[in-house]
Amino acid sequence: MSEKYLTTGEFAKLCKVNKQTVIYYDQIGLLTPTYRNEKGYRFYSFRQLELFNVIHLLKELGMSLEEIQSYMEKKSPELFYSLMMKQKEKVRMKKRALDNLEKVMDVKINILEEAERIDFNQISFKYLPESILYLSLDIKDITDEEFAKVVTQFINELNAMDLDTGFQIGGMTLREQVLEGEYTNYSYLYMEQLKRKKNQTYFKTAPGMYAIGYHLGKEENIHLTYEHLFLEIQRQSYEIGDYVMEEYIYDGVVKNSDEHYITKIRVHLK
Protein backbone atom coordinates (compact mmCIF):
# COMPACT_ATOMS: atom_id res chain seq x y z
CA MET A 1 0.00 0.00 0.00
CA SER A 2 1.62 3.29 -1.09
CA GLU A 3 -0.95 5.43 0.74
CA LYS A 4 -0.99 5.49 4.53
CA TYR A 5 -4.14 3.82 5.81
CA LEU A 6 -5.70 3.92 9.25
CA THR A 7 -7.00 0.97 11.22
CA THR A 8 -10.58 1.09 12.46
CA GLY A 9 -9.35 2.04 15.94
CA GLU A 10 -7.07 4.80 14.64
CA PHE A 11 -9.78 6.19 12.40
CA ALA A 12 -12.34 6.12 15.24
CA LYS A 13 -9.89 7.93 17.53
CA LEU A 14 -9.36 10.72 14.99
CA CYS A 15 -13.13 10.99 14.55
CA LYS A 16 -13.60 11.09 18.36
CA VAL A 17 -16.10 8.25 18.39
CA ASN A 18 -15.92 4.69 19.58
CA LYS A 19 -14.78 1.90 17.29
CA GLN A 20 -18.23 0.30 17.18
CA THR A 21 -19.69 3.45 15.56
CA VAL A 22 -17.26 3.20 12.65
CA ILE A 23 -17.99 -0.53 12.27
CA TYR A 24 -21.75 0.11 12.33
CA TYR A 25 -21.46 2.77 9.62
CA ASP A 26 -19.71 0.18 7.47
CA GLN A 27 -22.35 -2.46 8.20
CA ILE A 28 -25.18 -0.17 7.02
CA GLY A 29 -23.20 1.01 4.00
CA LEU A 30 -22.87 4.60 5.16
CA LEU A 31 -19.06 4.75 5.39
CA THR A 32 -17.23 1.76 4.01
CA PRO A 33 -13.47 1.29 4.48
CA THR A 34 -11.16 2.14 1.60
CA TYR A 35 -9.33 -1.15 1.92
CA ARG A 36 -9.68 -4.56 3.54
CA ASN A 37 -6.77 -6.93 3.88
CA GLU A 38 -6.87 -10.68 3.36
CA LYS A 39 -7.96 -11.19 6.98
CA GLY A 40 -10.92 -8.82 6.55
CA TYR A 41 -9.50 -6.01 8.68
CA ARG A 42 -10.81 -2.56 7.78
CA PHE A 43 -8.50 0.28 6.75
CA TYR A 44 -9.55 3.88 6.19
CA SER A 45 -8.03 6.77 4.25
CA PHE A 46 -7.30 10.22 5.67
CA ARG A 47 -9.56 11.56 2.92
CA GLN A 48 -12.52 9.82 4.57
CA LEU A 49 -12.21 12.03 7.66
CA GLU A 50 -14.02 14.85 5.86
CA LEU A 51 -16.78 12.46 4.83
CA PHE A 52 -17.18 11.35 8.44
CA ASN A 53 -17.24 14.99 9.57
CA VAL A 54 -20.10 15.72 7.17
CA ILE A 55 -22.03 12.68 8.45
CA HIS A 56 -21.47 13.89 12.02
CA LEU A 57 -22.56 17.42 11.09
CA LEU A 58 -25.78 16.19 9.50
CA LYS A 59 -26.51 14.03 12.55
CA GLU A 60 -25.96 17.04 14.82
CA LEU A 61 -28.46 18.96 12.70
CA GLY A 62 -31.09 16.32 13.38
CA MET A 63 -30.97 14.20 10.23
CA SER A 64 -31.46 10.46 10.71
CA LEU A 65 -28.92 7.94 9.47
CA GLU A 66 -31.48 6.82 6.87
CA GLU A 67 -31.77 10.40 5.55
CA ILE A 68 -27.99 10.79 5.46
CA GLN A 69 -27.65 7.45 3.66
CA SER A 70 -30.23 8.54 1.11
CA TYR A 71 -28.18 11.67 0.40
CA MET A 72 -24.96 9.66 0.10
CA GLU A 73 -26.49 7.43 -2.54
CA LYS A 74 -27.24 10.37 -4.88
CA LYS A 75 -24.78 13.02 -3.70
CA SER A 76 -23.70 15.82 -6.00
CA PRO A 77 -22.30 19.35 -5.54
CA GLU A 78 -25.74 20.81 -6.28
CA LEU A 79 -27.51 18.53 -3.83
CA PHE A 80 -24.89 19.17 -1.14
CA TYR A 81 -25.23 22.94 -1.60
CA SER A 82 -29.03 22.70 -1.32
CA LEU A 83 -28.69 20.51 1.77
CA MET A 84 -26.28 22.93 3.47
CA MET A 85 -28.52 25.93 2.77
CA LYS A 86 -31.54 24.13 4.18
CA GLN A 87 -29.67 23.02 7.28
CA LYS A 88 -28.19 26.50 7.76
CA GLU A 89 -31.70 27.94 8.02
CA LYS A 90 -32.53 25.31 10.66
CA VAL A 91 -29.45 26.39 12.62
CA ARG A 92 -30.57 30.01 12.44
CA MET A 93 -34.00 29.05 13.79
CA LYS A 94 -32.43 27.06 16.64
CA LYS A 95 -30.14 29.98 17.45
CA ARG A 96 -33.09 32.37 17.63
CA ALA A 97 -34.92 29.92 19.90
CA LEU A 98 -31.86 29.63 22.18
CA ASP A 99 -31.46 33.43 22.27
CA ASN A 100 -35.10 33.77 23.33
CA LEU A 101 -34.66 31.06 25.94
CA GLU A 102 -31.65 32.89 27.38
CA LYS A 103 -33.71 36.10 27.65
CA VAL A 104 -36.46 34.20 29.50
CA MET A 105 -33.87 32.79 31.91
CA ASP A 106 -32.45 36.29 32.50
CA VAL A 107 -35.93 37.52 33.41
CA LYS A 108 -36.41 34.67 35.91
CA ILE A 109 -33.01 35.34 37.48
CA ASN A 110 -33.71 39.08 37.81
CA ILE A 111 -37.05 38.37 39.50
CA LEU A 112 -35.39 36.10 42.06
CA GLU A 113 -32.64 38.65 42.69
CA GLU A 114 -35.30 41.31 43.25
CA ALA A 115 -36.93 39.11 45.91
CA GLU A 116 -33.70 39.02 47.90
CA ARG A 117 -33.84 42.83 48.35
CA ILE A 118 -37.46 43.14 49.49
CA ASP A 119 -38.34 45.10 52.62
CA PHE A 120 -41.97 44.19 53.33
CA ASN A 121 -42.45 47.14 55.67
CA GLN A 122 -41.42 49.74 53.13
CA ILE A 123 -43.48 51.30 50.36
CA SER A 124 -41.28 52.79 47.66
CA PHE A 125 -42.15 55.55 45.21
CA LYS A 126 -40.38 55.31 41.88
CA TYR A 127 -40.51 56.81 38.43
CA LEU A 128 -41.04 53.94 36.01
CA PRO A 129 -40.62 54.22 32.24
CA GLU A 130 -43.19 53.01 29.75
CA SER A 131 -43.51 49.23 29.51
CA ILE A 132 -45.25 47.05 26.95
CA LEU A 133 -47.90 44.57 28.07
CA TYR A 134 -49.82 41.92 26.19
CA LEU A 135 -53.33 41.83 27.66
CA SER A 136 -56.01 39.18 27.87
CA LEU A 137 -59.65 39.86 27.08
CA ASP A 138 -61.65 41.81 29.69
CA ILE A 139 -62.14 39.46 32.66
CA LYS A 140 -63.82 41.77 35.19
CA ASP A 141 -66.55 40.10 37.29
CA ILE A 142 -65.96 36.58 35.93
CA THR A 143 -66.47 33.54 38.19
CA ASP A 144 -63.65 31.41 39.64
CA GLU A 145 -64.51 28.65 37.18
CA GLU A 146 -64.36 31.06 34.26
CA PHE A 147 -61.10 32.51 35.57
CA ALA A 148 -59.36 29.14 35.33
CA LYS A 149 -60.46 28.84 31.69
CA VAL A 150 -59.28 32.38 30.90
CA VAL A 151 -55.83 31.71 32.39
CA THR A 152 -55.51 28.55 30.28
CA GLN A 153 -56.61 30.41 27.16
CA PHE A 154 -54.20 33.26 27.88
CA ILE A 155 -51.26 30.88 28.33
CA ASN A 156 -52.16 29.16 25.06
CA GLU A 157 -52.22 32.56 23.30
CA LEU A 158 -48.80 33.47 24.69
CA ASN A 159 -47.32 30.18 23.49
CA ALA A 160 -49.01 30.25 20.09
CA MET A 161 -47.82 33.80 19.35
CA ASP A 162 -44.38 33.36 20.94
CA LEU A 163 -45.12 36.04 23.54
CA ASP A 164 -44.01 34.16 26.68
CA THR A 165 -41.12 36.36 27.80
CA GLY A 166 -40.52 34.66 31.15
CA PHE A 167 -42.23 37.35 33.19
CA GLN A 168 -44.98 36.26 35.57
CA ILE A 169 -48.55 36.53 34.37
CA GLY A 170 -49.97 39.53 36.21
CA GLY A 171 -53.40 40.90 36.97
CA MET A 172 -54.39 44.50 36.20
CA THR A 173 -57.19 46.10 38.21
CA LEU A 174 -58.68 49.39 37.05
CA ARG A 175 -59.09 52.36 39.37
CA GLU A 176 -62.85 51.93 39.84
CA GLN A 177 -62.50 48.41 41.29
CA VAL A 178 -59.55 49.42 43.47
CA LEU A 179 -61.45 52.31 45.02
CA GLU A 180 -64.32 49.93 45.79
CA GLY A 181 -61.94 47.52 47.53
CA GLU A 182 -62.20 44.87 44.80
CA TYR A 183 -58.45 44.39 44.68
CA THR A 184 -58.46 41.02 42.96
CA ASN A 185 -61.37 41.66 40.59
CA TYR A 186 -58.89 41.95 37.74
CA SER A 187 -59.87 43.64 34.53
CA TYR A 188 -57.10 41.99 32.51
CA LEU A 189 -54.33 39.45 32.73
CA TYR A 190 -51.04 40.62 31.28
CA MET A 191 -47.49 39.62 30.51
CA GLU A 192 -44.74 42.17 30.08
CA GLN A 193 -43.00 42.15 26.71
CA LEU A 194 -39.36 42.98 25.99
CA LYS A 195 -40.11 44.45 22.57
CA ARG A 196 -42.97 45.06 20.18
CA LYS A 197 -43.82 42.61 17.42
CA LYS A 198 -45.30 43.68 14.13
CA ASN A 199 -49.06 43.40 13.69
CA GLN A 200 -49.57 42.79 17.41
CA THR A 201 -51.75 44.88 19.75
CA TYR A 202 -50.22 45.89 23.08
CA PHE A 203 -51.04 48.02 26.09
CA LYS A 204 -48.43 50.63 27.03
CA THR A 205 -48.17 51.60 30.69
CA ALA A 206 -47.87 55.30 31.40
CA PRO A 207 -44.40 56.53 32.32
CA GLY A 208 -44.53 58.25 35.68
CA MET A 209 -44.62 57.74 39.42
CA TYR A 210 -45.69 54.44 40.94
CA ALA A 211 -46.08 53.23 44.51
CA ILE A 212 -44.56 49.78 44.93
CA GLY A 213 -45.26 47.37 47.76
CA TYR A 214 -44.93 43.64 48.41
CA HIS A 215 -47.42 41.28 49.98
CA LEU A 216 -46.22 38.16 51.76
CA GLY A 217 -48.65 35.31 52.18
CA LYS A 218 -52.13 34.31 51.11
CA GLU A 219 -54.35 36.37 48.84
CA GLU A 220 -57.08 36.53 51.48
CA ASN A 221 -54.91 38.92 53.50
CA ILE A 222 -53.79 41.10 50.60
CA HIS A 223 -56.21 43.88 51.61
CA LEU A 224 -53.90 44.66 54.55
CA THR A 225 -51.03 45.39 52.15
CA TYR A 226 -53.30 47.54 50.00
CA GLU A 227 -54.40 49.54 53.05
CA HIS A 228 -50.77 50.12 53.94
CA LEU A 229 -50.08 51.22 50.37
CA PHE A 230 -52.99 53.65 50.28
CA LEU A 231 -52.03 55.26 53.58
CA GLU A 232 -48.51 55.90 52.26
CA ILE A 233 -49.88 57.22 48.94
CA GLN A 234 -52.09 59.66 50.81
CA ARG A 235 -49.24 60.66 53.12
CA GLN A 236 -47.06 61.45 50.11
CA SER A 237 -49.87 63.61 48.65
CA TYR A 238 -50.50 61.35 45.64
CA GLU A 239 -53.74 59.92 44.28
CA ILE A 240 -54.38 56.49 42.84
CA GLY A 241 -54.02 56.59 39.08
CA ASP A 242 -55.68 54.58 36.32
CA TYR A 243 -54.72 51.03 37.34
CA VAL A 244 -52.94 48.70 39.75
CA MET A 245 -50.72 45.83 38.60
CA GLU A 246 -50.12 42.63 40.57
CA GLU A 247 -47.69 39.82 39.87
CA TYR A 248 -46.02 37.04 41.81
CA ILE A 249 -42.33 37.22 42.70
CA TYR A 250 -42.42 33.89 44.53
CA ASP A 251 -45.13 31.37 43.72
CA GLY A 252 -45.52 27.61 43.54
CA VAL A 253 -42.48 27.31 41.29
CA VAL A 254 -40.07 28.23 44.11
CA LYS A 255 -42.17 27.87 47.28
CA ASN A 256 -44.26 24.95 48.54
CA SER A 257 -46.70 26.95 50.66
CA ASP A 258 -48.81 29.94 49.62
CA GLU A 259 -47.98 31.46 53.01
CA HIS A 260 -44.55 32.19 51.54
CA TYR A 261 -45.73 33.52 48.19
CA ILE A 262 -44.69 37.09 47.40
CA THR A 263 -46.90 39.41 45.35
CA LYS A 264 -45.54 42.63 43.89
CA ILE A 265 -48.08 45.49 43.70
CA ARG A 266 -47.52 48.56 41.51
CA VAL A 267 -49.99 51.43 41.86
CA HIS A 268 -50.10 54.00 39.10
CA LEU A 269 -50.16 57.50 40.66
CA LYS A 270 -51.53 60.91 39.75
Buried (B, 14 or more C-beta within 10 A) or exposed (E): EEEEBBBBEEBBBBBEBEBEBBBBBBEEEBBEBBEEEEEEEBBBBEEBBEBBEBBBEBEEBEBEBEEBBEBBEEEEEEEEEEBBEEBEEEEEEEEEEEEBEEEBEEBBEEBEEEBEEBEEEEBEBEEBEEBBBBBBEEBEEBEEEEBEEBBEEBBEBBEEEEBBBBBBBBBBBBBEBBEEEBBBBBBBBBBBBBEEEEEEEBBEBBEBBBBBBBBBBEEEEBEEBBEBBBEBBEEEEBEBBBBBBBBBBBBEEBEEEEEEBBBBBBBBBE
